[in-house]
């Protein structure tokens, strides 16, 4: 999406800004950015979101965890372990990453975290378990950690977001490109499926 946007609109400078877990809006609420890529669900108050992709979630645990060698698990198998609550005031985001939609009781909580570096340390030392989007598998495949597919975790949605009623001309162009790229990816996926079944 960003490559296509830069090729089409070389006069518009795209300046990526990194945000930690404390701000699931990735700079929108503070006014730092005009548009952002977010992992939904988040608190959408005052925001507009354009879903781009849904991704499965996987469990990330210490390599010494009893479930580390499994081919697949149910999310409830992790409920006896402590989970790291994201250090954010966004309750929607926090509850999603604690898998509250699958729980019947309060979770065991470990230390809070607002950065991937701290999360990796907590995971590797066995202090917590967590869920992550499946696109992060290469990042978490490192000594001390294990990644296990989860068959029943609610997928995460990658979305382009902006402040409701404040879609700047540049962000509108980015949204247009995002929709085109999403549609093109879908067509390629359908073509690949057809080719493999013929």
C-alpha positions as CSV (number, residue, x, y, z in Angstrom):
1,X,0.0,0.0,0.0
2,X,2.7,2.5,1.0
3,X,4.8,1.6,-2.0
4,X,1.9,2.1,-4.4
5,X,1.0,5.3,-2.7
6,X,4.6,6.7,-3.0
7,X,4.8,5.7,-6.6
8,X,1.5,7.4,-7.4
9,X,2.0,10.5,-5.3
10,X,5.8,11.1,-5.1
11,X,5.1,14.8,-4.1
12,X,3.5,13.6,-0.8
13,X,6.0,12.7,1.8
14,X,5.1,9.7,4.0
15,X,6.8,9.9,7.3
16,X,6.1,6.7,9.3
17,X,5.9,7.3,13.1
18,X,6.2,4.5,15.6
19,X,3.9,4.2,18.6
20,X,3.9,1.8,21.5
21,X,1.0,-0.2,23.0
22,X,-0.1,2.8,25.1
23,X,-1.7,4.4,22.1
24,X,-3.7,1.9,19.9
25,X,-4.7,4.8,17.7
26,X,-1.1,5.2,16.7
27,X,-1.0,9.0,17.0
28,X,-4.5,9.9,15.8
29,X,-5.9,10.9,19.2
30,X,-2.9,13.2,19.9
31,X,-3.2,14.8,16.5
32,X,0.4,13.7,15.6
33,X,-0.7,11.9,12.4
34,X,-3.5,12.3,9.8
35,X,-4.0,8.5,9.3
36,X,-2.6,5.4,10.8
37,X,-2.6,1.6,10.5
38,X,-4.2,0.2,13.6
39,X,-4.9,-3.3,15.0
40,X,-8.6,-3.4,15.7
41,X,-10.7,-3.7,17.7
42,X,-9.9,-0.5,19.5
43,X,-12.0,2.3,21.0
44,X,-13.4,3.9,17.9
45,X,-14.8,7.0,19.6
46,X,-14.2,9.9,17.2
47,X,-12.4,7.7,14.7
48,X,-13.2,6.1,11.4
49,X,-11.7,2.8,10.4
50,X,-11.4,1.1,7.0
51,X,-10.7,-2.6,7.5
52,X,-8.0,-3.9,5.2
53,X,-7.2,-7.4,6.4
54,X,-8.1,-9.9,9.0
55,X,-5.4,-12.0,10.5
56,X,-5.3,-15.1,12.7
57,X,-3.7,-14.9,16.1
58,X,-1.1,-17.2,17.5
59,X,0.1,-17.9,21.0
60,X,3.6,-16.8,22.0
61,X,5.1,-18.6,25.1
62,X,8.4,-19.4,26.6
63,X,10.1,-22.4,24.8
64,X,9.9,-24.1,28.2
65,X,6.2,-23.8,28.4
66,X,4.3,-27.1,28.4
67,X,2.3,-26.1,25.3
68,X,5.4,-24.9,23.4
69,X,5.7,-28.1,21.2
70,X,2.0,-28.4,20.3
71,X,0.8,-28.1,16.7
72,X,-2.3,-26.2,17.8
73,X,-4.1,-25.2,21.0
74,X,-7.4,-23.6,22.2
75,X,-7.0,-20.2,23.7
76,X,-8.5,-21.4,27.0
77,X,-5.5,-23.7,27.5
78,X,-3.5,-20.5,28.3
79,X,-6.0,-19.2,30.9
80,X,-4.1,-20.6,33.9
81,X,-1.0,-18.5,32.9
82,X,-0.5,-14.8,33.6
83,X,-1.1,-12.5,30.7
84,X,0.5,-9.0,30.2
85,X,-2.1,-6.3,30.1
86,X,-1.3,-3.7,27.5
87,X,-0.4,-0.5,29.3
88,X,-3.2,1.5,27.7
89,X,-6.3,3.4,28.8
90,X,-8.2,1.9,25.8
91,X,-10.3,-0.8,27.4
92,X,-11.5,-2.2,24.1
93,X,-8.0,-2.9,23.0
94,X,-6.9,-4.2,26.4
95,X,-9.8,-6.6,26.6
96,X,-9.2,-7.9,23.1
97,X,-5.5,-8.7,23.8
98,X,-6.5,-10.4,27.0
99,X,-9.0,-12.6,25.1
100,X,-11.9,-11.4,27.4
101,X,-14.4,-12.6,24.8
102,X,-13.4,-16.2,25.5
103,X,-13.2,-16.0,29.3
104,X,-15.8,-16.6,31.9
105,X,-13.7,-15.1,34.8
106,X,-11.0,-12.5,35.3
107,X,-7.6,-13.2,33.8
108,X,-4.4,-13.8,35.8
109,X,-2.4,-10.7,35.1
110,X,1.4,-10.4,34.8
111,X,3.4,-7.3,34.4
112,X,2.1,-4.6,32.1
113,X,3.9,-3.8,28.9
114,X,3.9,-1.0,26.3
115,X,6.8,-2.2,24.1
116,X,7.7,-5.3,22.1
117,X,11.2,-5.4,23.7
118,X,9.7,-5.7,27.2
119,X,7.1,-8.2,26.0
120,X,9.8,-10.4,24.6
121,X,11.7,-10.3,27.9
122,X,8.6,-11.2,29.8
123,X,7.8,-14.1,27.4
124,X,11.3,-15.5,27.3
125,X,11.6,-15.6,31.1
126,X,8.2,-17.4,31.4
127,X,6.5,-14.6,33.3
128,X,3.6,-14.3,30.8
129,X,2.0,-15.8,27.7
130,X,0.3,-13.7,25.0
131,X,-1.5,-13.7,21.7
132,X,-0.1,-12.0,18.6
133,X,-1.1,-11.4,15.0
134,X,0.2,-14.2,12.8
135,X,2.3,-11.6,10.7
136,X,4.5,-11.3,13.8
137,X,5.6,-15.0,13.6
138,X,9.0,-14.2,12.1
139,X,9.7,-11.6,14.8
140,X,8.9,-14.0,17.6
141,X,10.8,-16.9,16.2
142,X,13.9,-16.4,18.3
143,X,15.8,-18.3,21.0
144,X,13.7,-18.6,24.2
145,X,10.3,-18.3,22.5
146,X,7.8,-20.6,20.9
147,X,4.9,-19.8,18.6
148,X,1.8,-22.0,18.6
149,X,-1.3,-21.7,16.4
150,X,-4.5,-21.0,18.2
151,X,-7.6,-22.5,16.6
152,X,-10.3,-20.3,18.3
153,X,-8.8,-16.9,19.0
154,X,-10.8,-14.0,17.5
155,X,-8.9,-12.7,14.5
156,X,-7.3,-9.2,14.6
157,X,-8.2,-6.6,11.9
158,X,-5.6,-4.4,10.3
159,X,-7.3,-1.1,9.4
160,X,-6.5,2.3,8.1
161,X,-7.9,4.9,10.6
162,X,-8.4,8.6,10.7
163,X,-10.2,11.1,12.9
164,X,-13.9,11.1,12.0
165,X,-14.8,14.2,9.9
166,X,-11.1,15.1,9.4
167,X,-10.1,13.1,6.4
168,X,-7.3,15.2,4.9
169,X,-6.8,15.2,1.1
170,X,-3.6,13.2,1.6
171,X,-5.3,10.7,3.8
172,X,-8.1,10.4,1.3
173,X,-5.7,9.5,-1.4
174,X,-4.0,6.9,0.9
175,X,-7.5,5.4,1.6
176,X,-8.2,5.2,-2.1
177,X,-4.9,3.4,-2.7
178,X,-5.5,1.1,0.3
179,X,-8.9,0.1,-1.1
180,X,-7.3,-0.6,-4.5
181,X,-4.5,-2.7,-3.1
182,X,-6.9,-4.6,-0.9
183,X,-9.2,-5.4,-3.9
184,X,-6.2,-6.4,-6.0
185,X,-4.9,-8.7,-3.3
186,X,-8.3,-10.3,-3.1
187,X,-8.3,-10.9,-6.9
188,X,-4.9,-12.4,-6.8
189,X,-5.9,-14.7,-4.0
190,X,-9.0,-15.9,-6.0
191,X,-6.9,-16.4,-9.1
192,X,-4.3,-18.4,-7.1
193,X,-7.1,-20.6,-5.6
194,X,-8.6,-21.2,-9.0
195,X,-5.3,-22.1,-10.5
196,X,-4.5,-24.6,-7.7
197,X,-7.9,-26.3,-8.2
198,X,-7.8,-26.6,-12.0
